[in-house]
Amino acid sequence: MPIRGIILLSIRQQNILKFIIIQYTNTVLPVGSEYIAQNAKLNVSPATIRKELIELESNGYITRPHTSAGSIPLDKGYRFYVENAEKLSLKQSITSDEKNFVLNQLSQASQDLETFVAYSVETLAGLVGNMAIVTIPKYKVPKIQYLQLIPLKGVFVVLVLVLEHNDVRQKLVRLNSVVDSINLQLISNTLNNYLIGLTLKEIKSKEILIDNISNLIISDVIDILKEEELAKSYDHKIDGLLNLINQPEFTENTMFRTILQEIENGTLVRSVLAEISDSTEVVKVIIGQEIRKDDVLPLSLVIANYGIPNYVTGSLCAIGPTRMQYRKTIDGVQFMASAMSESMQSTLHF
């Protein structure tokens, strides 16, 4: 669900919120007003700080476990922090050494897509210190390049469907009656005349009525293309699970078990992939309760797309606690996406 009610904060409130988030990110400890007054360089008294903290708390940016406790950021506070990164002077945090490491890792990846993605997801997880998911890039909206019907025994044939970029899919088809190889070739030729160059959407929009056998094959072609489009966002690799579950807030038994269970049963990954498939932004940040899940976990996602636009694309995502180092993670994901795109264009065969 979206985080609502972001309001204008005073410069002092912004600086206090920024200080609390940075301190809490580094220590996982509530930040007290005395500590803020002594270390935030705001030149105001602890009493003034406490007054501002009450305001921030009442507006939902921070919380305090009890009156005398220090402050902890809430999702709304993190959202303000992310949206105002430039105003808050949050500097880029990916070093030249880290960039060189990424480029070196990607240069070692083979021209095989699966190996390329495996190197990439491992590199991303190490770069941002969180869990990472990278989807295997897919061609945009597969088109039919060619089909062939191969006779087997009796009423069974193999439908061989060659998609654009030479992706081959096969399906066993049972016909209503036996058809000899000569007539199967004629049916193949007829279907090629109708279907070559078409996408799933284009096939479904046409009323193609030939004969019973051809219409049966067209139905199977549609099924294959549906499966291809459905699988587009779900073929992926994961790395850095230990980075996630070793975070201090997840070492508590109940939370640890919940996250492991959601990873094992696929709930967390499905939620992440749903967010990835909808992402059209350069970098998309989703915080805590913004993730479309029935139960809310203290996690944030940083998502970007990579590849060759309008040709072959995939997505990458860093998953960490809401207390993640947002500037470093955003910069890391953005740099990885850019480096992966350049690598695909220069070294992989498409």
N, C-alpha and C positions, 0 to 999 in steps of 0.2 A: 504494500500500500504506500502511496506517496507520503512524504513528510510535509505537513501543511504548516502554514502560519509563520514562515520566515519573515521577520520584521527587521527594520533598520536598527542597527546597534550603534551606539556612540563609539568614537575612536577608542576611548578607554576600555569600554566593554569588549570591543573587538580584540584589543591587545591582551586583556585578561583571559578571554576565551582561547586565543592562540597559545598563550603561555600554559594554560591548564592542559590543553590537548597535547602540546609537545612534551610536557613533563609526564603526563599520564602515559603517553605512548612509550616513553623511555623507561618508566619505573613501574608501571601498573599499580601505582599507589595513589590514593586520593590526595589532592593538592590543597593544603591549608591556606587560609588568608594571610597568616603571618609569613609563611614561606613566599607567597606571591609578593607581599609588600617588601620583603627583604631582597628578592632576586629578580623581579620582573622589570626593574628600573622605570617605574611609573611615577616616582616621586609623590606618592600619596600615602596616607596613613592606613594601617590595618582596618580601622573603622570604615573608611571610605571604600576599601576593597570589599569588606563584608556587605556594605550596602549594594554595591554593584553585583556581587554574587547572588544576593537575594533577588535582584532584578533578572539576572540571567536564569536563575532557577525557576522563577515564576513564569518565564516565557518558554521554558522547556528546553533550554540549551545545555544545562548541566543538572546534576542531581547530587544530593548529599545523603548518605545512608542515615544520618541523624544530625541534629542541629549543630553539634560540636565537631562533626567530622569534616574532612576535606571534601573537595569537589571532584566529581567524575563527569566526563563529557557524555551526553546523550546523542542519539542518532542525528537530531536536529542540529546540535552543535557541530558534529562532524560534517554535516551537509553544508553549513555556513562556511566552515573552514575550507572545504574543497572548492566551493563556488567562488570564494574570494581569495584564492591562493596568491594571485598577483598583487592584490591590494595589501595582503598581509606579508608581502615580501618573502614568500617561501621560495627559496632558490632551487634551481635544478640540482639534483643530487646524484645523478649518474656520472661517475668519474671517467676520465679518458681511459684509464686502465680497464675499467669494467666494459666500456664500449669496445675496446680492442679485444677483450676476452670473448665477447659475444660474436664479433666478426670472425675471430679465429675458429670458434666452435662451429659456426655455420659454414665456414669454408671447408670443414672436414666432412660435412654431411654429403652423402652420395647423391646422385641424381634420382634415386628412388624416393618417392614422396613419403613413404612410411618412415624411412630412416631419417629423412630431413625433419619430419615432425617430431620424431623421438629425440633427436639432438636438440631441437628447438624447445620442447617442453621441459627438458632437463635443465637447459641453460636458463630459461625464464624463471624456473623455481629457485635456482641458485642465485640469480641476480636480485630478485625481490625478497628472498627469504620467506616465501609463502608457498602454498600449494598452487599448482598451475594446471590448466587444461588447454590443449591446443587441438582444434578440429583439423582433420585431414582435408586439404583444399579440394573443392569440387568444381567442376565446370558448371557455368550458369545454364539452367534450363536445358537439359539434354535433348538433342535433336536426333532423329533417326537418319543414319547414313546408309543402312542396307539391312535387309533381312533375308534369311534363307530357311526353307523347311527341309529337314533331312529325314528320310523315311527310316523307321525302325521296324519292329515286327508287328504285323496286324494293323490295328487302328492307331498305333502310337507313332508320333513324329517328334523331332526335336526342333523347336523354334530357336534359331540363332539370330539375335538382334544385335547389330553393330551400331553403336551410338557415335555421335560426333567425337572426334579425338580418339577413335579406335577402341573405345571401351566396349567389351563384348559381354553380353548377357545371354544365358540359355534357359530354356524352360521346356519341360516335357509336357506335350499336349496330347490329349486323347480325342481323336476325331469321332464323328458319328458313324463313319463307315470307312472301309479300306480305300485308300487312294494310291494309285501307282506313282512311281517316281516321275514319270513324264508330266502327269497332271499336277503333281506337287510343284514341279518347276514352273508350270504355267501360272499356278496360284501365287507363287513367290514373285514372279515377274509382275503380275497384276497389282499385288499389294505394294511392291516397290514403286510402281508408277503413281500410286495414290499417296504413299506415306513418306517417301524420302524427303528429308529437310523439314519435317513437321515436328512440333513439340507436343507434349501431352495436351496442353490447352487447345492447340490448333486442331488436333485429332478429334477431341471431344466436341469442338464447335462445328465440325463438319458432319453432315449426314452421309456417311459412306455406306451404301447398301449395294453389295455385290452378289454374293451367294452365301449359303449357310456356312460353308467351311471357311471362307474368307472372313466373314463377320465374326466367327469364333476365334480366328487367329487375331483379328483386330482387338477383340476383347482381352486376349492374353497380352498383346502388345501394350495396351493401356495399363494392365496390372503391373507389368514390368516397369513402365515409366513412373507409375505412382510410387512403387517401392523405391525407385531411384531417387525421386524427389524427397520422399520421406526420410531416406537415409542421409540426405545431404548434410544435415546439421549434427548428426549423432555419431558419426565416425570420428573418434577422438582418442587422444592419449593423455594420461595423467601422470604427474610427478610431484614430489614434494609433500606427500601426505604427512611425513614426520615433522616437517616445518610447521604444519598447521596444528597438529595435536600436541606438539611440544610447547605451544604458546602457554604462558602462565595461567590465563583465564580458562584454559581447557584441560588443565591437569586435575581439576576437581572431578571426582568419579562420575557423577551424573552427567555432566556436560560432555566428558570424554566419551562415555558410552553412547550418548545421543548422536554425537557427530560420527563416530565409527559406524553406528547402526545405519545412519542415513547415507553414508558412503557405500556400505556393503549392499544395502537394498536398492541403491540407485536413486533414491529420492533427491539427495543433494545435487548429484550430477545432472539429473533431469531438469531440476530448477535452474541450474546454471546454464544448461544448453538452451533452455527456453528463452532466457535473457539474451544469450549470444545470438540466437537466430533472429531476434527482433532488433538487434543493434545496428543503427545506421550512422551513429556519431563517430568522430575520429577516435575519441576515447570516451567510454561510458563508465561512470562510477555509480554503483548501486549499493546503498548503505542499509544494513540491518533490516528494518521493517519494510523497506522498499522492495525487497526480494519477494517475488510472487510465490509464497509458500504458505501452507496452512499454519505451520508453527514458525515462530520467529527465532532464529539463531543469531547470536552476536557476530555475524559475518558480514564482510563487504566484498564486492566484486569490482574488479577493474578490467574492462573489456575493450578490445580493439580488433579491427579486421585487417587482414593482410592478403597479399597476392597481387594479381593483375586485374584491375577493375573491369567489370563486364565480360570477364573471360574465365578466370579460375580464381576462386577466393576461399579463404578459411577465416577462422577467428581464434584469438587467444585470450585467456582470462587468468588473472591472478586472484586467488581466493585467500583471504586472511581475516583476522579479527577486525571488528569495527575500529579497534585501536591501532590499525596498521599505519605504517609510515606512508601516508598518501602521496606526498610529493615524489618520494623515491619510487613508489610502486607505479604511479601514473607515468613518470618519466621512463621507467624501465619497460613497461608494457608498450608505450609509444615507440621507444627506440627499437625494441624487438620487432614490432610490427613493420617498421620501416626497413630494418635490416633484412628481415625475412622476405619482404616484397622485392627488394633489390636483388637478393640472392636468387630468388625464383626467376627473375627476368634475365639475369646474367649467366646463371650456371645450370639451371634445370631446363630440360627439353620440353617445350610446350608447342 
